[in-house]
Amino acid sequence: MKLPLQDVNWLGGERATINALVKVGSSQFTTTFLTDTGSPLTIICMNDIQKTRIPYSTLPTHIRMRLIVDMDLKILGEATLTFRDGEQNTVQIQHPIYVGILVNKNQELVRKLSLSFLGKDLLDKFNWGISKKDEKGIRYLE
């Protein structure tokens, strides 16, 4: 299984991202995940969760951590994540995810941090790694 990644310029550098459909309970939404081997957990950004009807402010706080900024991680729970492989087949996985609520609600910062994080927890669980670019310049999760 090979899941193609898209490169984006984010916070001054080229980053590998992947789109996914996220389903938690009866709510579902799409998000763009930054594949982040430095993030210990898989985290949905505040911008994405605000588009849902999920009452994220009442979720229990797991921990306060600093990735790029300080954020409270709320436990969203077990989610179904659906990706598309290079042939447009769906790949579904189950994995717990968190919501990152910025401690500093600076709107410019919120706009810049509009990507969710596909963390080391998920990459390790499924034994996924980021490949080098192929002859077409595409990297994959595999």
N, C-alpha and C positions, 0 to 999 in steps of 0.2 A: 504494500500500500504506500503510495506517494501522494502527499497533499501539497499542491503547489503554493508557494508563498509569493506575496507581492512586496516589492521594495517601495518604501515611502521615505521621504526626507522628514525627519521628526527630531526636534530639539538639536539641530545642527549636524545630523548624521543620517546615513542610510540605515534603515531598520527593516527587518522582515516581519510582515504581517500576514494574517489569515482571517478571512471572514467566516462567521459561524452563525447558525441559528441556535439560540439558547432557549430551552424550555425548562421552567421551574414551576411545578404545580400546574395551574391552568394558564399561566402567563408565558408568552413567548415573545422574543424580540431578536433582532439581528445586532451583531456587534463586530467590530474589527479588533482582533487581538494582536498585540505586539508580542512576538515570540521572545520571551525574556528569560534567559537562563539565570539572570541575577535575581529574579523575583522568586521567593520561596513558595508563593501561593498563586493560584489562579484568581484574578480579581477583575470584577466588572467595574467600569468607571462610573462615576456619579452621573455624567451626562446620559449614559444609556439607561440606567435604572430610573432616572427621572421621567423617561418616556413611557414607563409602564405604570400599572396600577399596584405594583408591589409596595406595601407600606414599609419602605426600607428604614425609616427613622425609628421604628419600634423594634427592629431586629436586634438580637443580642450582640454586643460588641465582643469580638474574639480577642483582639489585641490592637494596640496602637503601634504602628511601625512607620519607618521612614524608608521609602524607596527613593523617589525624587523629592518628595515633600512628606510632611507628617500627615498620616491618614489613620482614621479609625476603621478597622476592618470589621464589618458586620457579617454574620453568618447567614448567607442566603440559602445554603443547603445543597442537597444533591440535585444536579441538573443534567439534562440531556443536551449534549452539544452535537450539532450536525454540521459536518464539513462536506465539501465536494472534492473528489480526487481529480486528477488530470483528465479523466474521461467523463466527468460530470456525474459519476456515481456518488451516492451519498454514503458517508461514513459516520455512524453514530456511536457516541461513547457516553458513559455515565461518569460524572465526576463532581465532587463538592466544590462549590465556588463561593467567593466572598464579594462583598460590595465595599469599595474604597470610598469613604466619606472624608473629604479634605477637611482638616482641622482649620486651616486658613481658607476662608471662602472667597478669596480674591478671584473675581470673575475672569480676568485675563489668564490667570493660572489654570482655572477650570477649563477654559477654552483650549489651552495648550495641552492639557492632560486628557484629551478626549479619546484616548485609546485605552482599551482594557488590556490586561496582562495575562498571557498564557504562561503560567509559571512552571518552575522546576518540578513542583509536585505532580503536575499532569504529565510533563515530559518523562519523568522518571517512572511513573506508574505504567505508562504504555510503552516504555523503552523507545521513545522517539528522540531523534536528533535532527539537527538542521544540516542539510547536505551543503556541499560546495555548489557553486553555480554550474549548471550543465552547459552544453554547447550553445543553447539558446539564451543563456544568461538567467535561467530560472533556478531558484533554490527550492528545496522540498523539506517537509517534515516527513521523516520515514523511520 
